[in-house]
Amino acid sequence: MENKNEDLDNLVTDLKDYLDTRSKLGKLKAIDKGSRIAAESASAFIIAIIGFLGLFFLSIAGALAISEVLENNYLGFFIVSVFYILVTLLFYVNRDSWIQKPIVNSLIQNFFKDNGDEDL
């Protein structure tokens, strides 16, 4: 009888250890996925900043080139500004399909990406 109580105590202890380990594993997997998403977001942000700087200087060069061709300093910058306003309006009108959905889909895809470890 005492042997059965001892086996039952061992079983309860093992079950508690198992549940505690599963809980810790779940937390570690959540931290891993969150950190991967944060790292990808940070790298996308850095790439966007570098791209913005390149586009900024390219825009200035284009505005100066247009100004030289039209022989009017202000007209080149005005044309480039109107171009960016039109592009901004185009993106604003299509923001759901061009910006929001791809970002949400990318985040969901990264969250559920299988990294070779078994799921909970």
Secondary structure, DSSP 8 states (H G I E B T S, - for coil): -HHHHHHHHHHHHHHHHHHHHHHHHHHHHHHHHHHHHHHHHHHHHHHHHHHHHHHHHHHHHHHHHHHHHHT-HHHHHHHHHHHHHHHHHHHHHTHIIIIIHHHHHHHHHHHS---SS---
